[in-house]
Amino acid sequence: QVQFVESGGGLVQPGGSLRLSCAASGSIYSIYAVGWYRQAPGKQRGLVGTVTSGGSNFYVDSVKGRFTISRDNAKNTVYLQMNSLKPEDTAVYYCNGGSGGWGQGTQVTVSS
């Protein structure tokens, strides 16, 4: 069972950029899709987007055009590049490959 550890969060001003990393404890070659999720204060966790083993992406409308999810199978790492950040992007961000529970996530705060 592969576990994922998120990192790269922090405080950023509106319009800024941040890249999150999702390091897997084992090989991700066999994982078809890895997703990024986020949970804002007082809200339920929701999907941000996914990347498949073939490099196909899905994004929710609210982040489309601003966020990019990619994966490096050789490094067992999935990335979330976030540009043009908005205050409403503030949340704890998680990654998950569907084979286990949730990690601690990484906090992203967008504020001036």
FENKATA-V69166 format. One line per field, one symbol per residue. phi: phi as a letter, one per 40 degrees, with the letter a starting at -180 (. if undefined). A space follows every 50 residues. Layout:
# FENKATA-V69166
phi=???
This chain:
# FENKATA-V69166
phi=.cbbbcahcicacdgcbabcbbcccacbdcccbbbbbabcdgbccbccib bcccgcbbbcdcbdgbbbbbbbcccfbbbbcbbfcbdccdacbbbabgba ccccgbcbbbac
